[in-house]
């Protein structure tokens, strides 16, 4: 071990000038390469994702306040897929949207990155752009998004453009859903209006034929409660039909609405003590001890209250959908917009220079050791020949 170390140090000391100049040469080459590379700048933008839906907009809340129990029930209603303000949404979801090929393609075309990156196709530019962007979702539900580019101004503009394209995507998605919802709810409103008008005509005719009919207060209260529950079931079924137009059964909205409907149906069964609450011909309360005229009166009154509650619920959703259809306000809140920065992030020229120096010294030592080994082999060639002849003569003498 000592002998090997001695040989190594002897070789390094003997060739120290060569090793030194090898280090200097590689130091110079690495430094020149580092200065030849273009500077890269990083632009950072911080945003707050869109809020999750939390109910009706304030413009409708005052209208609901005068509707009693039905108004309270409507205040808890929201349109599936729409954000009406509230807590911040899932930042991971919006990060995936920002970094999607769809958004990147928009940026490539907007900034003509095919020429900037000197590639032949947009697909190649999209792939290269993916290497120059990075996103992070913080514990505070914020999104930090960075873009790296050789031009500091373009880096900032691209970072802000990503957020603009995300906002545009959100608006287009909401408007598309809103249009589908408006059409569906308008049809439901028209159907409900026709049914309500027909029931009101029947009720008026019934009163004219049978004069005044009264029901016990408890029966009237039960009819109102059941009508409200039935109306909410119909309303949530309408919401579920909307969700089915753009989501599968595994979608969280679909599951939540289905669970809520099942719960309401169970609640109605518990109140009535009877079977399927969806059958319009079924009595919701036991009328065995009430005269037939009162039973017919109760049925008509129940049906009218159900349809009125359904109409109000659907109308509220219809108005919310029309608001979303006309929305122009930003869906993304930018907390810190990207601005051009003066400090570059790469290349790290000191790192290149130090790496070149150490690599040059290492290669100098390797070459020096190899050179000494080769010289030793050449100088020992005559000794090898002499030893070979002696061995051959010994072999012949002992044969």
Secondary structure, 3 states (H helix, E strand, C coil): CHHHHHHHHHHHHHCHHHHHHHHHHHHHHHHHHHHHCCCEEEEEEEEECCECCCCCCHHHHHHHCCCHHHHHHHHCCCCCCCCCCCCECCHHHHHHHHCCHHHHHHHHHHCCHHHHCCCCCHHHHHHHHHCCEEEEECCCCEEEEEEEECCHHHHHHHHHHHHHHHHHHHHHHHHHHHHHHHHHHHHHHHHHHHHHHHHHHHHHHHHHHHCCCCCCHHHHHHHHHHHHHHHHHHHHHHHHHHHCCCCCCCCHHHHHHHHHHHHHHHHHHHHHCCCCCCCCCCCCCCCCCCCHHHHHHHHHHHHHHHHHHHHHHHHHHHHHHHHHHCCCCCCCEEEECCCCCCCCCECCHHHHHHHHHHHHHHHHHHHHHHHHHHHHHHHCHHHHHHHHHHHHHHHHHCC
